Amino acid sequence: MQFGIKYRVLLLSLVPTITISVLLVTYFVNTRLQDLEDAFRAHGERIALKLEKELNDTHSDLGQIENLSGWLKLELETKSIKLREYQILAKAILIFLFGLSISALLAYRMGRNLSHPILEMGKVVNKIREGALNTRTQVSSYPELKMLGSGINAMAETLENAHNELQHKINQATLSLRRTLETIEVQNIELEMSRRAAEHANKIKSEFLADMSHEIRTPLNGVVGFVNLLQKTELNPKQQEYIRTIQKSANNLLAILNDILDFSKMEAGKLRIERSIMDVRECIDEILNLLLPHAQEKNIALIPLIYSDVPAQVLGDPLRIKQIVTNLVSNAIKFTERGSVIVRVMLENESFPHTTLRVNVTDTGIGLSPEEQKVLFHAFNQTKSAHKSGGTGLGLVISKKLVEQMGGTIGVESEPQQGSTFWFTFQVESTPQVEFTAQVEPTLETQPALTSSTLSSFVPSLDVLEPPVNVLAVDDNPENLKLIRILLEDMGIEVTTTDNGKAAIVAVRQKTFDLILLDIRMPNMTGLEAAHIIRNVEAEYHRKPTPIIALTANALAAEKESLFKNDINDYLAKPIGEIELKNILKKWIQSETNVCTIDWALGKQLAGGRVELAQEFFEKLREILPLEKQRINDDYQKRNWQAFSDRIHKLHGACCYCGVPELKSCVQTLEAAAVSCFPDIIKPHLEAFNLAVDAVLTATENTTIHDT
């Protein structure tokens, strides 16, 4: 049990009072009783002395009595004395009780006078703690309590002032924040409007670039195409010189146009890196063969050096890699007057599944000073020698951006008049090979310098096409349509031409074609709309889907994936060259008209002439085919497009190492269709794939690869 201040003061006051009172009463009573006893004895002695005197007086009167002896016994009554003692004791007790009451009353009043102000102060403190900062306590008359009360009131006043000041600041901050939020909201609205305006302007810019690309490339396609056709005719030397000048100017214009479009893509953040299977050696050979005429004009040796530990096939972006190498090699030829240009390709690093390749382009040209090297990879900055030679100054900037997007770096090592070495690295992925591995010694594979006699070996041949091959060409530009018709007829292909999408649909209803070349940008009905209707017509007539090749300027709005999602199988960028057209025909017609289920000679060739290795590749492929077929069809039914594409891509890599051309062609077509993620587009290609797998599994029980 806890006692308050009042009871503590009362207790502290009464305990000593009671103690002192008890001691005083006891002392007083004992003293009084002792005095009574002493007085009583003195009174008895006086009585005895008085009697003794009277007896002595009597004795003198009677004479002397000899040998007188005796006792005098006095008895005194003490009853009155006891009564007196009790009275004294009672008075003492009454006095004690009276004094105790007075003390208790005084102690109680004193305790109450102390506890009441303190309790009031406690209530005030609780109210202040609860937020009633304007509460004040009454100041007591006691100095100590007065000091305590004044302190509490001062503290409350200080807290109230601080709270009011803080509240004032909060109100000001809230008002300022509200104004700031209103300003920010206004700015956000303005920014949103600016963003929408910028997006709209960017969209208009992209559409403008696409339109301009189409409008420029369309007549340029006719110029380049007919110049190439004119070169095949009999011309005198002066006419040939004129034709070469026209061709060179057209190619320069095309290069400038490509640089501007790529730079616009780069600025818009739409320059993307794709991933497909590429042969590094074929990629380099194709570039050098295209640039060989320029090197021969200056008697410059163009030498490719490819190390044998460079993977034969990798996953990368062949178009962008060709663009970088073409830019570096063409620059090397441009600034080299005599000597050679050497292109080295080597393995920089290999950490499965990623592989880093390095390409060095070394020339014996004029070289670069340190000052020129500093501004070499900046937009619109050209060296003095480059400025004299013309160009946009964007080629190296675009190459640097492409290299960085492919996870690599680019640089230059050069000294004036000592030649230059431009180098870059880029990351690719190892081709899925289903554990098809071969031992390769890391030696240097040196190829001879390219000459005009080797150039023809890289031009695709269509001699193996079995006529008749029917191609439908659709383009609203009569010059382009005429050029396509002449190029195809020179290849021995039957051509049907139309100048609009509606006429193309009518032609498809009347006849089955092996391939359709379809311009994307046409009035009234676009190429994409026509392609969609053509697919519906094929489904209506239960025909096998015809490969549709888009003819596009490849501007910002016409990306490859968007074409694949709209019933398009492949595309050709304008201006269309004879080699590019032959490649497309070889890819989509020859692969379908002249393929066999199992080609043992091809399998042996892919295995490097090693029969045992080719046999092993084929056996492993045949082992995985049933399970992969089941998984691919399951992914199609579940619409799991990511797994569907991954499995097809992996199987495509395996087919590249076996002599199964029909299956490889079906897998390649299915992989292209899988990008669309549309079941109606994928279904016919999946059915063809299933038939090709069954054909491989049931073609023959004899898996011996014969020597050829």
Secondary structure, 3 states (H helix, E strand, C coil): CCCCHHHHHHHHHHHHHHHHHHHHHHHHHHHHHHHHHHHHHHHHHHHHHHHHHHHHHHHHHHCCCCCCCCCCCCCCCCHHHHHHHHHHHHHHHHHHHHHHHHHHHHHHHHHHHHHHHHHHHHHHHHHHHCCCCCCCCCCCCCHHHHHHHHHHHHHHHHHHHHHHHHHHHHHHHHHHHHHHHHHHHHHHHHHHHHHHHHHHHHHHHHHHHHHHHHHHHHHHHHHHHHHHHHHCCCCCHHHHHHHHHHHHHHHHHHHHHHHHHHHHHHHCCCCCCCCEEEEHHHHHHHHHHHHHHHHHHCCCEEEEEEECCCCCEEEECHHHHHHHHHHHHHHHHHCCCCCEEEEEEEEEEEECCEEEEEEEEEECCCCCCHHHHHCCCCCCCCCHHHHHHCCCCCHHHHHHHHHHHCCCCEEEEECCCCCEEEEEEEEEEECCCCCCCCCCCCCEEECCCCCHHHHHHHCCCCCCCCCCCEEEEECCCHHHHHHHHHHHHHCCCEEEEECCHHHHHHHHHHCCCCEEEEECCCCCCCHHHHHHHHHHHHHHCCCCCCCEEEEECCCCCCCHHHHHCCCCCEEEECCCCHHHHHHHHHHHHHHHHCCCCCCHHHHHHHCCCCHHHHHHHHHHHHHHHHHHHHHHHHHHHHCCHHHHHHHHHHHHHHHCCCCCHHHHHHHHHHHHHHCCCCHHHHHHHHHHHHHHHHHHHHCCCCCCCCCC
